[in-house]
Amino acid sequence: MPFTLATWNINSIRLREGLVARLMTEEAPDVICLQECKSPVELIPLEQFRSLGYGHIVARGQKGYNGVAILSKLPLEDMGDRDFAQMGHARHVAARLPNGVTIHNCYVPAGGDVPDRAVNEKFGQKLDWVSELRDWGREEQPKKSILVGDLNIAPREDDVWNHKQLLKIVSHTPVETELLLSAQEAGNWVDITRQDIPEGQLYSWWSYRAADWDAADKGRRLDHVWATPDISGAAHSSRVLRAARGWEKPSDHAPVFATFDL
């Protein structure tokens, strides 16, 4: 049974309910993983989503911050969550599809502006979060799993608009990129987006600060789709819906898609 999955940092699910509905209407992926929902679970606006066919949800929420949700046309079994780095934040949730695939939806801390944990607590929290993701992957060795989300790190040189200029900018510093790659290796995760699109500049985030984000095109690939080797060969059709960054009152992230023939 093929299914298509999308991951999107929505930057407030209630503020951008209409954009989620537009994605459901125009693109109709079977599963949508959202991050930075900024809402308690009970206040997520489900009525419209259900009317569009997304009758299943597994989510963790917080008032005004963080929050992750998996919305699906297919039944979901809640597989729990992990409090990576013991921050007490709603940054991970897992759900299992009827075909046995477990989806992990993650929202890695952004890390603040200064890439030095000695003076920036948020950067230290980010490193600790990814370190625990690495340790979990090493210990669990997940099978038949997909890990998606805003991982807030652009690991490759062609995942950013200018590698040299961003080496000291949070999200592309060597300590972050090396740590993320170690987490990927520890869990034997396959980067599905780059499996499908192996070469060339590729971004999923463009800053609100740019006067014309599209023309400037100073992007970063912060949003990822990974899968375990036992199902990675079934993945195809990866893409970034860049156009969504230009929708009215958009998130600064664009949705990332992949299809799995399972």
N, C-alpha and C positions, 0 to 999 in steps of 0.2 A: 504494500500500500504506500504509494508515494505521498509525502507530505512536504509542504513548504513552510519554513520557519522564518520569522523576521525578528530582529532585535533592535530596540530603539530606546535611547535615552529621551524621554518625552518632556522632561523638565516641567512637571506638574500635570498630572492626568486630568485634574478637574479644569484647569485653565485651558488645556488643549484637548478636551474631550472631542471636539469637532474634528481635529486633525487625526485622532485615532480612528474615528468613524470614517473619515475619508480614506484612510489606509485600508480599512476593512472593506469599503465599498469598491475602491478602484483596483486594489491589488489582491485582496482576499486570501492572504496566507492562512494556512490551517492553524498555525500557532503564532502568537505575538508575545514576545517577551519585552516588557517595559521596565526601565529603570528611572530612578529619581521621580517617583510618582508623587511624592510630597503630600501624602494623604493617608489617614487611617484606613484600614481595609473597609470598614463599614461605610465610609463616605465615598468610595470609588463609584463613579456613576455607571452602574452596570446595565440599567434598563435599555439604553440605546444600543449598547454592545450586544446584549442578548437578542434584541430585535434584528440585528444584522447577522445572527447565526453563531455568535460567540457565547455559548451558554455555560461554559466551564471556566473557572478561575481558581488559581492557587496564588496567594499573595501574602506579603508581609508589609506592614505599613507603619508610618510614623507621621505625626502632625508636623507639616511644614518642611520636613527633611527626608532625604533618602527614600526608601520604599522600592520594592520590586514586585512585579505581578506577571503571571503567565495567563494569558487569555487564549482560549482554544475552542475550535469547533468540535474537537475530539475530546472524549472523556479524559479527565486528569485524576490521578491519585496523588494526594499530597504526600511527599516524601521527606518533609521536614526542612529545617534550615540550620545553618551553622553561623555562629557569631565569631567570625574570623577576627583575630586581634582583640577579642573581648571588649569591643567598643560599645556594645549594647545598641548597635544600629541595625536597621532593617536593610541589609545589603546582600542577602542570599536567600534563595528559596529553590526547592527542587520539586519536580512533579514527574510522574511516570505516565507515558502514553499507553494505550491498549496493546501496542506492539512490543511493549517491554522496554522501550527506550526511555531513559531518565534524562530530563533536561535540567541543568543547573543554570539558574539565572543570577548573574553576579553584577554588583555595582561596586567597583574598587574605589576607595577614597581618592579624591582629586590630588590631595597632597599640598595644597597651598602654593605659595609663589616662590619660596626660597628652598632650593634643593639641599638642605642641611638639617638633619634631625636634631643637631645640637641647639639650634636656634628656632626651629620650626617643628612644633609637636605634630602638626598635621602630616608633614613629610615622613616622620618616624612612624606614624600610624599606617600610612600607605605601605611603607616597606614591610612592616610587621604583618599587614593583611595579606600581601602577596607571598610573604615567606610562609605563612600558615597555609595558604592555598597550595604552595609547593609541597609542604610536609604532608598535607592531607592526600594529595595525589600520589605521593611516594608510598604512603602507608596503605591506602585503599586500593590503588591500582584499578581505577574504575573501568567497568566494561559496559558496552552498549549504551554509551552516554554522550550527550552533547552539552558543552559548556558555552554559554553565550553571555554577552553583556558589554557594558561600558567598563572596560578594564583600565581606562584612563592612562594607558601607555601605548605609544606608537613605537614598536620595537625595531623596525627596519629603516634603513636610510631612505628608501622610497615610500615610507609611510608618513613622511613629513615633507613640507614644501621646500625646506632647506636644512639638510642634515647638519652642516657646520654651524649655522646660526642658532640651531636649537639644542646643541649639545649641553648647554648650561640652563636650559629651560625645562621646568618640571613637565614630565610626560615623555621626555626623550633623552634624559640624562643616562650616561652609561650604567650607573648603579640600578636604575629602574629597568632599562631594557634587558640587562643581563639577568636581573632577578626574574622578570617575566618569562624570559626564555628558559630559565632553569625550572620554573613552575610548569611550563609546557612540557619540558623534557621529563620531569619527574612523574607526571601523570600519563606520559606517552600520548599526549594530545596532539592531534593533527590540526594545523591551521587551515581550515577548509577554504576560507576566502582566498588565501594565497596558493592553495592547491589548485584552485580553479583559475586564479588570475596571478600567475607566478611572477610577472614582471611589470614594472611601470609604476608611476606615482598613483597612489590610491588613498583617498581620504574619506572620513565619515563625520568629521567635525570641522566647523569653521566658526571662528570667534564672532561674537556679537559686536566686537569693537571695530571691525572693518566697516568702512563707509559703504563699500560695495564688495561683499564677501565673494561673489561669483567672479567678478573681474580680478580681484586681488588673488583669489584662489590660494590663500595661505592656510592650507588645511593640514589635518593630522588624522591618521587612522587609529582612533581610540576604541572603536567598537568591533568586537571579534566574534567569530563562530569557530569553535573547536569541536572535534569529535574524537572518540577513541578509535584505534586502528581497526577494530572489528566491524565498524560501520562507515569508516571514512571513505572507503571505496564506492559507497553507494551515494555519495554526495555530488551534486553538480549545480550548475546554473546560479552560482554566487554572483551577487551584484549589490551595489550601493544605490539606493534611490535618491540620488543627488537632488532631484527636483523638489523633494520634500523640504529641503533647507530653504527654499524660496516660497513656500506656502505662507499665507497670511499669519502673522504672529507665530513664527515657527520656533521649534526647538533649535538649538545650535548644533544638534546632531541630526544625521540622516539615518533612516532605517537601512540595515544590512540584511540581505536575504540569502538563504541557501535551500535547496531542495534535496531530500533524501528518498531514494527508492527502496523503501523497507516494508 
